[in-house]
C-alpha cells in the first residue's frame, strides 16, 4: 500500500501540470478501453513497441469488468511516472468513484488487499487525469464525445477537472456522450451525456480547425470504426479490450503534403 500511495503521489505531481486538452505530438499510438485486461495490455506493448520506444495515448476506462484492473492501472501509472512525455493517460467514465463501486474495481481492491485503501488512492488520482488530448493540433482525442455546452477547445481548457465525474454538464458529456446517425443532439440511453449527429461533429471540427475526433467508449468488433463519414471521416472509434483483440491505431503523421492525415 505504501508503494501504491507513493506512486500515485508522484503521478499526481506530473498530472497536475497537464492541460485539460493535453498536447501530444505524432507519431503516437492511440488506444481505447482496456477494462482490466492486463494481458492484452502487455501484448499490445509487445506488438506496438515498448514505452518509451513508442509514444502512447490511452483514452480511458482502464479499470472495471476485467479481473486485473489493479495491475492494469498500476502499470500505466508507473509508465506515466517513468516516461511522462511518452505516455498520455486520459480519464474515462469508469475512472470514477461511483462507477467503480458497481463494475468491479472496488471489489477487486477489497479482494486483493483486504480493504479499500488502494481503491481510494487510485480514485483520488483519477481526478487529475486529463480529459482530452490534441495530437498535432488536428486530432482531438477523448473517451466519450461532444457536449452542447462546449463549442471550443478553449472552453475545455478552462474546466476545473479535479473532481468526481459529475452526473451532468460538459465534463460529464466528454466522458459519456456517443455519436449517432441522427442529426443534432439527442438524449443518451446511458442516462448520462448526449448523442450527437454528423452535423454536430462537422461543426465542432470546423470551429476548432480539426481533422478528426478519436474516441473510445463503445465496443467495435473490428477494433476500429469510422462514424459520420458521409462527407468526411469525422470520428474514429477505438477499442482495445472485450474480445482480446489488439485494437489500436498509430498516427504516423497528421499532416501530409496535401493536408491529409495518415493512420
Backbone as a ProteinNet text record, in pm:
[ID]
protein_1_A
[PRIMARY]
XXXXXXXXXXXXXXXXXXXXXXXXXXXXXXXXXXXXXXXXXXXXXXXXXXXXXXXXXXXXXXXXXXXXXXXXXXXXXXXXXXXXXXXXXXXXXXXXXXXXXXXXXXXXXXXXXXXXXXXXXXXXXXXXXXXXXXXXXXXXXXXXXXXXXXXXXXXXXXXXXXXXXXXXXXXXXXXXXXXXXXXXXXXXXXXXXXXXXXXXXXXXXXXXXXXXXXXXXXXXXXXXXXXXXXXXXXXXXXXXXXXXXXXXXXXXXXXXXXXXXXX
[TERTIARY]
82.5	0	86.2	195.2	283.7	342.6	375	431	327.2	203	95.6	72.7	70.1	49	162.2	285.3	399.6	395.4	358.6	347.1	241.4	126.3	17.2	47.9	119.8	157.9	252.9	346.1	437.5	362.2	269.6	189.7	104.3	50.9	-32.1	47	171.6	256.4	271.8	284.6	300	169	59.8	-69.8	-123.8	-90.2	-135.6	-86.6	26	84.2	28.7	-53.6	-106	-237.9	-265.3	-383.8	-506.2	-624.1	-747.3	-750.5	-678.1	-658.3	-507.7	-459.1	-315.5	-255.5	-159.5	-96.9	-9.4	-19.7	57.8	113.7	236.8	299	298.6	280.3	294.5	444	482	395.4	350.9	227.8	173.4	74.2	73.2	-22.5	-137	-258.3	-376.7	-457.8	-495.2	-560.3	-692.4	-788.2	-918.8	-926.2	-1048.6	-1075	-991	-947	-872.5	-953.3	-1019.1	-1108.6	-1045.9	-930.7	-871.3	-814.1	-800.2	-743	-591	-526.8	-384	-301.5	-335.8	-256.6	-268.8	-384.4	-398.4	-309.8	-301	-215.4	-69.3	-26	111.6	136.3	39.7	54.1	58.6	-18.7	-15.2	125.2	189.9	325.5	424.2	400.4	487.5	477	355.9	333.4	358.3	305.5	317	450.4	525.8	653.7	649.1	757.8	763.4	769.2	715.3	734.3	870.3	962.1	940.9	973.8	1001.9	1034.5	916.7	795.6	672.8	597.8	545.9	460.7	318.3	253.9	118.3	24	-100.5	-209.2	-325.6	-360.2	-471.1	-591.4	-710.3	-828.3	-927	-876.6	-961.7	-1018.6	-1089.7	-1150.4	-1045.1	-959.9	-853.6	-900.6	-1005.2	-1049.2	-1192.2	-1237.7	-1371.2	-1380.8	-1474.5	-1511.7	-1407.4	-1282.8	-1179.1	-1131.8	-1047.4	-1002.3	-872.3	-809.6	-676.9	-671.8	-772.9	-776.5	-662.4	-631.1	-523	-391.4	-360.6	-235.2	-231.3	-345.1	-351.8	-325.3	-398.4	-382.7	-248.5	-198	-66.6	43.2	38.2	139.2	133.1	14.2	1.6	48.1	13.4	56.7	207.9	263.6	409.2	481.8	428.6	488.4	476.8	365.6	347.9	452.3	479.6	580.3	719.6	747.7	881.8	905.3	802.7	817.4	702.3	697.7	580.9	550.1	649.8	625.7	586.9	619.3	598.4	461.3	393.3	263.3	163.7	45.3	-63.8	-180.2	-233.4	-345.7	-463	-568.5	-687.8	-785.8	-882.9	-986.2	-1104.1	-1154.1	-1276.8	-1389.5	-1508.9	-1621.4	-1610.2	-1526.4	-1506.5	-1397.7	-1326.9	-1232	-1310.5	-1396.1	-1495.8	-1521.5	-1537.8	-1566.7	-1698.8	-1800.2	-1932.6	-1935.9	-1882.1	-1888.2	-1804.9	-1687.7	-1601.5	-1657.5	-1748.4	-1813	-1918.9	-1957.3	-2060.5	-2000.8	-1895.3	-1848.7	-1719.8	-1671.8	-1569.6	-1440.6	-1393.9	-1263.2	-1261.3	-1367.4	-1375.9	-1368.8	-1448.2	-1449.3	-1315.2	-1251	-1119.8	-1017.3	-1019.8	-926.4	-952.4	-1078.7	-1111.3	-1061	-1078.9	-1039	-887.2	-814.8	-669.7	-594.8	-653.7	-582.4	-651.3	-776.7	-846.8	-911.6	-892	-955.8	-964.5	-1022.5	-1047.2	-939.9	-828.9	-727.9	-669.1	-637.9	-581.7	-685	-809.5	-917.6	-926.6	-923.9	-934.2	-814.5	-696.3	-576.5	-583.7	-625.1	-634.2	-749.8	-864.7	-977.3	-952.1	-875.2	-833.5	-742.2	-655	-565.3	-641.8	-748.2	-825.7	-873.8	-898.8	-946.2	-847.2	-721.7	-617.4	-590.1	-648	-624	-677.6	-604.3	-657	-786.1	-872	-999.6	-987.2	-899.1	-884.2	-738.1	-707.2	-573.2	-588.1	-485.6	-486.2	-355.3	-364.4	-245.6	-214.3	-96.7	-50.4	-153.4	-230.7	-332.2	-445.3	-454.8	-551.8	-642.2	-598.1	-678	-716.7	-846.6	-899.8	-934.9	-873.3	-889	-956.5	-1055.4	-1126.8	-1198.3	-1248.5	-1311.5	-1450.3	-1534.6	-1673.7	-1707.5	-1752.9	-1794.9	-1814.5	-1891.9	-1907.6	-2019.8	-2030.7	-2129.1	-2194.7	-2325.6	-2389.8	-2339	-2271.6	-2217.7	-2075.8	-2019.7	-1880.8	-1875.9	-1829.3	-1810.9	-1664.5	-1578.2	-1436.3	-1349.4	-1228.2	-1132.6	-1091.5	-1093.3	-1056.9	-1152.3	-1279.8	-1374.2	-1341	-1290.9	-1247.8	-1125.3	-1035.1	-912.2	-941.8	-1055.6	-1087.6	-1161.6	-1192.5	-1261.3	-1175.2	-1240.8	-1176.1	-1204.6	-1109.7	-1134.2	-1109.6	-1049.6	-1010	-1132.7	-1212.8	-1336.8	-1388.3	-1481	-1550.9	-1628.3	-1642.4	-1715.7	-1859.3	-1903.6	-2040.2	-2145	-2267.9	-2377	-2428.7	-2396	-2439	-2343.8	-2359.7	-2274.1	-2164.8	-2088.1	-1991.4	-1883	-1832.9	-1730.1	-1786.1	-1905.2	-1974.1	-1990.5	-2030.8	-2056	-1930.5	-1816	-1691.5	-1659.3	-1704.2	-1672.9	-1785.4	-1905.8	-2021.7	-2090.6	-2077.5	-2156.6	-2112.8	-2204.8	-2180.1	-2226	-2153.6	-2202.4	-2328.1	-2409	-2535.4	-2560.8	-2643	-2674.8	-2771.3	-2845.2	-2940.9	-2872.1	-2933.4	-2877.2	-2905.9	-2823.4	-2846.5	-2812.8	-2862.2	-2839.4	-2955.9	-2927.7	-3031.9	-3007.5	-3109.5	-3097.6	-3023.6	-2922.2	-2843.3	-2915	-2921.2	-2979.9	-2897.6	-2775	-2691.3	-2738.2	-2817.5	-2859.1	-2763.1	-2657.5	-2560.3	-2504.3	-2468.5	-2418.7	-2530.1	-2489.5	-2582.9	-2542	-2633.1	-2594.4	-2584	-2497.7	-2480.1	-2458.4	-2512.9	-2509.7	-2388.8	-2382.7	-2270.4	-2262.5	-2377.6	-2375.9	-2303.9	-2318.4	-2253.7	-2102.5	-2060.4	-1916	-1848.6	-1915.9	-1856.7	-1842.1	-1942.5	-1934.4	-1824.3	-1812.6	-1708.4	-1570	-1551.5	-1421.7	-1388.8	-1488.9	-1466.9	-1431.9	-1506.5	-1483.9	-1344.3	-1296.2	-1168.3	-1053.8	-1079.2	-976	-917.7	-1006.8	-965.6	-985.1	-906.2	-922.7	-1006.2	-1003.7	-1057.4	-1082.1	-1184.2	-1205.2	-1180.6	-1094.7	-1072.2	-1129.5	-1209.4	-1274	-1288.3	-1326.5	-1338.9	-1483	-1502.9	-1631.1	-1732.1	-1721.1	-1815.7	-1741	-1802.2	-1743.8	-1757.6	-1647.3	-1649.6	-1577.9	-1642.7	-1597.2	-1463.3	-1431.1	-1304.7	-1192.3	-1220	-1116.9	-1116.1	-1164	-1179.2	-1297.6	-1353.1	-1468.9	-1480.1	-1518.6	-1540.3	-1687.1	-1713.9	-1850.2	-1859.3	-1982.8	-2008	-1919.7	-1936.9	-1844.7	-1908.7	-2028.5	-2096.1	-2016.7	-1971.8	-1894.4	-1745.8	-1714.4	-1575	-1567.4	-1448.5	-1430.5	-1407.4	-1512.3	-1505.8	-1468.4	-1510.2	-1489.7	-1435.4	-1333.6	-1275.5	-1298.6	-1369.3	-1387.9	-1266.8	-1220.2	-1112.4	-1151.3	-1117.4	-1146.9	-1034.4	-984.1	-876.3	-927.7	-1014.3	-1047.9	-1175.1	-1246.8	-1371.4	-1346.7	-1286.6	-1270.6	-1125.5	-1041.7	-899.7	-829.9	-885.1	-818.6	-723.4	-620	-529.4	-579.2	-633.4	-705.9	-649.8	-570.9	-515.2	-480.4	-455.2	-418.9	-298.3	-205	-87.2	-100.9	-92.3	-90.8	54.3	87.5	226.1	263.2	178	191.5	54.9	26.6	-108.1	-125.9	-32.2	-47.4	45.3	-13.5	65.2	88.8	141.9	178.3	57	-60.5	-180.7	-274.7	-221	-303.5	-384	-363.3	-437.4	-368.9	-436.8	-376.9	-364.2	-273.3	-242.7	-254.6	-324.1	-340.3	-281.9
-120.2	0	125.7	123.8	240.6	269.6	163.5	181.2	238.5	192.1	245.1	392.4	425.9	566.1	654.9	608.9	687.7	704.6	597.5	604.7	706	700.9	790.6	935.2	957.6	1094.4	1153.1	1072.1	1119.1	1144.8	1054.3	1073	1198.5	1225.5	1343.8	1471	1475.1	1591.4	1614.8	1507.6	1518.5	1558.5	1493.4	1517	1655.9	1710.9	1845.8	1949.7	1921.6	2016.5	2000.6	1898.6	1874.3	1947.4	1977.2	2054	1963.4	2023.8	1951.2	1908.5	1981.1	1943.3	1925.5	1809.3	1785.7	1773.6	1858.8	1848	1723.7	1655.1	1533.7	1544.8	1500.2	1502.4	1363	1358	1231.7	1208.6	1081.3	962.6	918.2	868.5	821.8	709.2	610.2	500.5	528.7	536.1	573.2	447.6	430.6	307.1	337.2	246.5	258.5	183.9	147.7	87.9	-37.5	-54.4	-174	-257.5	-192.6	-258.6	-380.4	-360.3	-464.2	-582.8	-572.4	-681.1	-662.8	-694.3	-669.4	-743.5	-866.5	-945.1	-889.9	-834.6	-768	-644.3	-571.6	-453	-491.5	-597.2	-644.5	-686.4	-753.7	-796.3	-676	-573.8	-450.9	-392.3	-387	-332.6	-421	-551.1	-640.6	-613.2	-588.5	-568	-422.8	-329.4	-188	-126.1	-191.2	-136.9	-94.4	-115.5	-78.4	73.3	120.9	260	268.4	356.8	480.6	472.4	352.7	343.8	386.2	363.1	404.6	501.5	608.1	700.4	645.2	656.5	603.8	709.4	700.8	782.3	687.7	675.8	590.5	677.5	636.3	721.5	678.5	619	595.2	455.5	433.1	304.2	195	214.3	117.7	11	41.5	-46.1	-94.3	-185.7	-246	-355.5	-445.4	-555.1	-665.8	-634.9	-737.5	-774.9	-877.7	-930.7	-866.8	-783.7	-732.2	-579.7	-515.5	-369.3	-308.2	-365.8	-312.4	-315.9	-430.7	-444.6	-352.2	-339.5	-256.6	-110.3	-56.1	86.2	113.5	19.1	38.5	47	-40.9	-37.2	94	137.6	261.1	382.8	387.3	499.6	496	376.6	365.1	411.7	376.4	422.1	573.4	628.4	773.5	843.1	788.1	846.4	833.4	717.8	692.9	767.8	775.6	839	937.9	1046.8	1135.4	1197.3	1215.4	1276.1	1171.2	1046.7	939.6	874.1	891.8	827.2	927.7	930.5	1017.2	929.1	950.4	870	963.1	950.3	1031.9	964.1	1039.6	986.8	933.8	817.5	763.2	771.3	734.8	741.6	639.9	537.1	439.9	483.1	589.3	643.1	731.8	668	735.9	654.9	722.6	652.5	576.5	643.3	581.3	460.4	475	366.8	247.3	271.3	159.2	80.2	137.7	62.6	-33.3	-15.6	-100.3	-205.3	-170	-254.2	-331.3	-332.4	-430.8	-385.1	-263.6	-222.2	-216.2	-164.1	-156.2	-295.6	-387.9	-524.6	-594.2	-567.5	-627.3	-580.1	-452.2	-399.7	-461.5	-477.3	-542.6	-686.2	-754.6	-895.4	-911.3	-821.9	-836.7	-774.6	-672.9	-601.5	-609.3	-654.1	-667.1	-540.4	-429.8	-303	-215.7	-96.7	-8.3	98.5	87.6	193.8	212.8	103.5	114	172.7	129.3	186.2	336.7	380.9	524	600	542.4	609.7	630.4	527.1	539.8	630.3	618.1	702.3	849.1	876.5	1015.3	1063.6	975.6	1011.6	1034.6	958.6	972.3	1115.3	1187.7	1326.2	1415	1374.8	1456.9	1418.1	1307.7	1266.3	1371.9	1405.2	1496.6	1442.6	1532.9	1492.9	1462.2	1533.8	1518.1	1540.1	1507.8	1534.8	1585.5	1652.6	1709.1	1673.4	1586.4	1539.6	1634.8	1694.3	1785.2	1892.3	1933.3	2039.2	2002.7	1875.7	1838.2	1721.5	1633.6	1516.9	1531	1546.5	1565	1428.5	1392.9	1259.8	1270.8	1186	1185.8	1052.8	1027.2	897.8	889.1	987.6	978.7	1058.6	1182.5	1259.7	1406.6	1471.9	1616.7	1656.3	1786.8	1840.6	1964.4	1982	2105.1	2229.2	2210	2323.7	2359.7	2286	2308.7	2338.5	2457.2	2492.5	2496.3	2530.3	2546.8	2467.4	2438.2	2369.7	2456.9	2587.3	2676.9	2661.9	2636.6	2618.2	2492.7	2388.7	2267.2	2297.1	2375.2	2408.7	2480.1	2547.2	2627.2	2550	2421.8	2342.6	2325.2	2310.5	2257.4	2107.5	2028.2	1884.6	1803.8	1864	1788.3	1767.6	1669.7	1639.1	1503.5	1447.6	1327.4	1361	1264.2	1287.2	1328.3	1446.3	1490.2	1403.4	1410.2	1335.8	1404.7	1531.4	1605.7	1722.5	1788.5	1901.7	1865.8	1964.8	1943.3	1841.6	1839.1	1741.2	1599.9	1581.6	1452.6	1413.7	1507.1	1478.2	1429.4	1488.3	1447.5	1300.7	1247.6	1110	1012.4	1063	974.6	979.4	1086	1102.4	1007.8	985.1	895.2	958.5	933.2	973.7	895.4	954.5	891.7	919.5	836.7	855.2	970.8	1008.9	1118.1	1253.4	1354.9	1489.7	1549.7	1645.8	1721.1	1644.5	1698.4	1638.5	1549	1443	1352.9	1311.1	1253.5	1201.6	1068.5	1053.6	930.8	819.6	700.2	586.6	545.3	594.7	562.2	631.2	736.8	813.3	924.2	940.9	1049.2	1086.9	1212.7	1258	1269.7	1284.6	1302.5	1214	1200.2	1153.1	1275.7	1267.4	1382.1	1333.8	1409.9	1371.5	1424	1386.4	1427.3	1578.6	1645.2	1791.1	1853.9	1793.1	1844.6	1825	1705.1	1678.5	1761.3	1780.6	1861.7	2007.3	2059.8	2198.2	2214.4	2117.8	2124.7	2118.7	2029	2018.7	2146.3	2202.3	2325.9	2441.8	2456.4	2566.2	2561.4	2440	2424	2384	2390.6	2360.5	2220.5	2123.1	1985	1900.9	1796.2	1699.7	1579.1	1548.7	1420.4	1422	1347.9	1316.6	1167.6	1131.1	990.7	967.4	860.5	834.2	684.5	647.5	506.6	481.5	419.4	417.4	315.4	271.1	174.5	58.3	-61.4	-180.2	-174.3	-194.1	-209.8	-340.2	-426.1	-564	-577.1	-483.2	-490.6	-411.2	-354.9	-281	-132.6	-95.5	45.9	60	178	202.2	352	386.1	526.4	561.3	681.3	732	867.8	904.9	1034.2	1049.3	958.1	950.1	987.7	1041.2	1070.3	1170.4	1275.8	1377.8	1367.9	1326.3	1315.1	1223.8	1175.4	1089.3	1177	1194.7	1288.6	1224.1	1097.9	1034.4	894	859.4	725.9	661.3	545.5	466.4	376.4	362	268.2	184.8	56.5	-32.4	-132.2	-149.7	-245.8	-377.7	-375.9	-499.5	-561.7	-632.7	-703.7	-840.6	-848.1	-976.5	-1020.1	-960.8	-994.3	-969.8	-881	-840.3	-725.7	-712.1	-598.6	-486.1	-386.3	-285.9	-148	-96.5	36.7	91.3	217.3	279.6	368.5	365.5	450.6	568	687.4	807.2	833.1	803.5	817.3	963.4	1036.2	1181.1	1236.2	1351.1	1404.4	1477.1	1557.8	1638.3	1588.8	1546.9	1506.6	1623.9	1594.7	1700.8	1781.9	1715.9	1785.4	1816.7	1812.1	1847.6	1732.6	1610.7	1496.2	1436.2	1340.8	1271.1	1124	1055.9	917.1	833.1	719.4	630.7	494.7
0	0	0	74.8	78.7	-58.7	-132.8	-267.1	-362.3	-351.6	-435.4	-404.8	-277.9	-239.6	-290.4	-278	-324.9	-475.9	-547.1	-693.1	-733.8	-670	-706.8	-670.3	-562.6	-526.8	-630.5	-677.9	-781.9	-912	-946	-1067.5	-1057.9	-940.6	-921.3	-949.9	-907.5	-933.9	-1083.9	-1160	-1305.5	-1370.8	-1331.8	-1395.1	-1365.5	-1249.9	-1215.3	-1314.8	-1378.3	-1473	-1613.8	-1635.9	-1770.3	-1790.8	-1916.3	-1953.7	-1965.6	-1957.2	-1989.6	-2135.7	-2219.5	-2360	-2376.3	-2340.4	-2334.3	-2474.4	-2511.3	-2644	-2654.2	-2767.2	-2794.5	-2935.3	-2953.5	-3085	-3146.9	-3278.8	-3350.1	-3379.2	-3401.8	-3407.3	-3269	-3260.9	-3134	-3161.9	-3076.7	-3085.6	-2989.2	-3043.2	-2965.9	-2935.4	-2809.3	-2764.1	-2693.7	-2712.2	-2647.9	-2516.1	-2475.9	-2344.8	-2320.4	-2196.3	-2155.8	-2056.6	-1962.5	-1866.7	-1799.5	-1739.7	-1657.9	-1732.1	-1864.4	-1944.6	-1949.5	-1838.6	-1823.5	-1928.1	-1955.6	-2050.5	-2193	-2225.8	-2355.4	-2362.3	-2251.7	-2247.4	-2267.5	-2201.2	-2217.8	-2362.3	-2422.7	-2562	-2655.5	-2623.4	-2703.4	-2705.5	-2589.7	-2584	-2660.1	-2662.8	-2739	-2888.1	-2934.8	-3078.5	-3118.8	-3041.1	-3076.1	-3041.9	-2953.5	-2910.2	-2765.2	-2696	-2555.6	-2539.7	-2431.6	-2392.4	-2321.6	-2359.9	-2434.8	-2583.7	-2636.8	-2779.3	-2865.8	-2816.6	-2883.8	-2793.8	-2851.9	-2776.9	-2771.4	-2656.2	-2639.8	-2584.3	-2631.9	-2579.7	-2549.5	-2421.9	-2379.6	-2345.3	-2391.7	-2382.9	-2274.2	-2167.3	-2051.6	-2039.7	-1929.8	-1893.4	-1878.3	-1780.1	-1750.3	-1652.8	-1577.8	-1469.2	-1494.5	-1405.1	-1408.9	-1515.2	-1491	-1580.7	-1587.4	-1617.1	-1621.2	-1481.8	-1474.5	-1345.3	-1295.4	-1378.7	-1343.6	-1353.1	-1298.8	-1302.4	-1222.3	-1106.9	-1023.7	-1099.2	-1159.4	-1233.4	-1354.6	-1422.5	-1543	-1511.5	-1416.1	-1386.4	-1319.2	-1241.4	-1178.9	-1283.6	-1383.3	-1489.4	-1565.9	-1602.6	-1679.9	-1599.8	-1472.7	-1389.4	-1368.7	-1351.1	-1335.2	-1460.9	-1577.7	-1703.2	-1717.1	-1671.1	-1675.5	-1589.2	-1473.2	-1384.3	-1444.4	-1503.7	-1558.4	-1688.7	-1774.4	-1906.1	-1927.7	-1854.5	-1857	-1992.1	-2075.8	-2206.8	-2310.5	-2285.1	-2382.6	-2373.9	-2262.4	-2245.1	-2189	-2248.2	-2203.6	-2162.8	-2043.5	-1995	-1964	-2043.6	-2026.5	-1931	-1889.1	-1799.4	-1879.6	-1841.3	-1897.4	-1796.2	-1837.3	-1744.2	-1630.3	-1647.2	-1539.4	-1441.1	-1470	-1371.8	-1275	-1198.8	-1116.4	-989.9	-878.9	-753.5	-760.9	-813.2	-817.4	-910.7	-1030.7	-1129.2	-1084.6	-1028.1	-989.3	-871.2	-796	-688.5	-741.7	-865.9	-926.6	-1019.1	-1094.3	-1204.7	-1177.2	-1052	-1022.6	-958.6	-985.6	-935	-782.5	-724	-577.8	-516.2	-567.2	-514.3	-535.6	-649.3	-675.1	-571.9	-539.9	-439.4	-302.4	-265.9	-138.9	-137.4	-247.8	-256.1	-249	-313.4	-322.9	-205.4	-142.2	-35.9	100.1	101.3	228.4	279.2	207.8	244.1	119.4	135.7	21.1	3.4	72.6	67.5	-72.3	-140.3	-275.6	-370.5	-357.4	-439.6	-418.4	-293.9	-265.3	-321.2	-309.9	-360	-510.6	-582.8	-728.3	-770.6	-707.4	-748.5	-715.8	-611.2	-587.6	-700.2	-747.9	-857.9	-987.2	-1009.8	-1133.4	-1155.1	-1047	-1059.6	-1134.3	-1139.2	-1201.4	-1346.9	-1393.7	-1532.3	-1628.9	-1735	-1836.6	-1898.1	-1941.9	-2001.1	-2149.5	-2218.3	-2363.1	-2401.5	-2526.8	-2581.1	-2723.8	-2771.5	-2906.2	-2974.6	-3075.4	-3146.1	-3260.9	-3256	-3361.5	-3396.4	-3297.5	-3312.2	-3407.2	-3450	-3552.3	-3514.5	-3427.1	-3389.1	-3242.4	-3218.1	-3083.4	-3026.3	-2914.2	-2855.3	-2719	-2696.9	-2569.7	-2553.6	-2434.7	-2411.5	-2474.2	-2446.8	-2487.4	-2611.1	-2592.6	-2708.9	-2676.3	-2760.7	-2753.5	-2657.8	-2634.7	-2540.8	-2600.2	-2581.5	-2629.6	-2557.4	-2444	-2368.5	-2410.3	-2506.3	-2547.6	-2696.8	-2731.2	-2871.6	-2910.8	-2817.3	-2849.3	-2752.6	-2796.6	-2710.4	-2592.3	-2611.9	-2502	-2383.6	-2412	-2301.5	-2221.8	-2290.1	-2219.8	-2134.3	-2187.8	-2114.3	-1982.5	-1975.3	-1857.3	-1748.7	-1771.4	-1669.3	-1544.5	-1430.9	-1310.5	-1309.5	-1354.5	-1371.1	-1244.2	-1143.5	-1024.4	-935.5	-972.7	-902.2	-949.2	-875.1	-920.5	-1048	-1136.5	-1260.8	-1226.8	-1270	-1238.5	-1308.4	-1260.6	-1322.4	-1448.2	-1465.6	-1583.4	-1604.6	-1720.4	-1751.2	-1850	-1893.4	-2001.9	-1969.8	-1846.6	-1812.7	-1821.3	-1771.7	-1783.9	-1929.9	-2013.5	-2155	-2226.5	-2196.2	-2261.3	-2236.4	-2123.7	-2086.3	-2118.2	-2148.3	-2162.8	-2299.5	-2376	-2498.4	-2609.4	-2706.3	-2819.3	-2950.3	-3060.4	-3192.5	-3229.1	-3316.4	-3355.4	-3502.7	-3565.5	-3707.1	-3730.2	-3629	-3643.2	-3629.5	-3686.4	-3677.3	-3539.9	-3503.3	-3381.6	-3255.4	-3144.8	-3013	-2975.5	-2903.6	-2856.8	-2713.2	-2651.8	-2515.6	-2519.8	-2437.9	-2437.8	-2362.3	-2419.3	-2346.9	-2225.6	-2214.5	-2098.8	-1971	-1986.2	-1869.8	-1833	-1911.6	-1891.2	-2027.1	-2043.4	-2172.8	-2275.3	-2402	-2512.6	-2629.7	-2725.1	-2857.8	-2947.7	-3049.9	-3138.8	-3281.6	-3375.9	-3516	-3590.8	-3718.7	-3802.4	-3815.3	-3818.4	-3828	-3708.3	-3593	-3472.4	-3479.6	-3519.1	-3524.2	-3632.6	-3746.9	-3853.6	-3810.4	-3741.2	-3694.8	-3591	-3499.7	-3397.4	-3461	-3556	-3623.4	-3699.5	-3765.9	-3841.9	-3748.5	-3640.4	-3546.3	-3486.1	-3459.9	-3390.7	-3482.9	-3614.4	-3714.3	-3693.9	-3672.9	-3650.6	-3776.1	-3787.9	-3895.8	-3852.6	-3722.3	-3678.5	-3528.1	-3486.5	-3345.6	-3327.6	-3233.2	-3198.2	-3059.3	-3045.1	-2916.9	-2895	-2772.5	-2735	-2690.1	-2572.3	-2501.7	-2553.1	-2679	-2733.9	-2798.3	-2788.6	-2849.4	-3000.8	-3072.3	-3218.1	-3249.9	-3325.9	-3339.2	-3410.7	-3498.3	-3571.4	-3504.3	-3389.6	-3318	-3348.9	-3468.6	-3501.2	-3595.1	-3600.1	-3685.2	-3711.2	-3832.5	-3866.2	-3845.6	-3800	-3786.3	-3854.2	-3891.5	-3955.2	-4079.8	-4174.6	-4288	-4421	-4421.7	-4548	-4630.8	-4566.7	-4637.3	-4606.6	-4486	-4445.7	-4325.1	-4295.7	-4179.3	-4057	-3978.7	-3867.2	-3735.1	-3715.1	-3585.5	-3604.8	-3527.3	-3528.2	-3392.5	-3392.8	-3271	-3251.9	-3129.7	-3098.3	-2977.6	-2981.8	-2869.8	-2855.1	-2733.1	-2709.8	-2658.9	-2559	-2490.5	-2545.2	-2463.8	-2489.6	-2550.7	-2667.1	-2735.1	-2741.9	-2657	-2651	-2784.5	-2865.1	-2988.2	-2956.1	-3035.1	-3018.8	-3107.1	-3044.1	-3118.8	-3087.3	-3178	-3159.8	-3297	-3303.1	-3429.4	-3404.2	-3495.5	-3485.1	-3580.9	-3526.5	-3609.2	-3647.1	-3772.1	-3816.7	-3832.7	-3900.8	-3905.7	-3941.3	-3889.8	-3903.7	-4035.6	-4071.2	-4191.5	-4301.3	-4412.3	-4527.5	-4619.8	-4736.8	-4830.4	-4874	-4877	-4921.8	-4805.1	-4685.2	-4570.6	-4515.6	-4565.8	-4514.9	-4395.3	-4331.2	-4218.1	-4253.5	-4189.3	-4221.1	-4095.4	-4106.1	-3991.9	-4025.1
[MASK]
+++++++++++++++++++++++++++++++++++++++++++++++++++++++++++++++++++++++++++++++++++++++++++++++++++++++++++++++++++++++++++++++++++++++++++++++++++++++++++++++++++++++++++++++++++++++++++++++++++++++++++++++++++++++++++++++++++++++++++++++++++++++++++++++++++++++

